[in-house]
Amino acid sequence: MHADADLDQPLGARALSKLKWRTRRGLLENDLFIARFFEQHESRLTVRQAKAMETLMDLSDHDLLDLLLQRKEPEPAWAGADVVELLRLMRV
């Protein structure tokens, strides 16, 4: 199977549980965005989206909040198309 196709597979229950634990943040505002995202998209989350979420979770709380509130846009140096698309879904 092609590597890109693997990324579009549904995220398994164990991986989803680990991702949810990983997304717990120090700022309530971030937690609210993340919780709403999971409510809307959890049932169809892909491996690709989980990897993009991991990239976002490497940011500081304040940098993440700035992105979620559209005060700034992700830098191409670290944010590929998958991260940009995930942000779009999280901002809705």
Summary of the structure (lengths in Angstrom):
residues: 92
radius of gyration: 12.7
end to end distance: 32.9
largest distance: 40.2
contacts: 231
relative contact order: 0.16
helix: 67%
strand: 2%
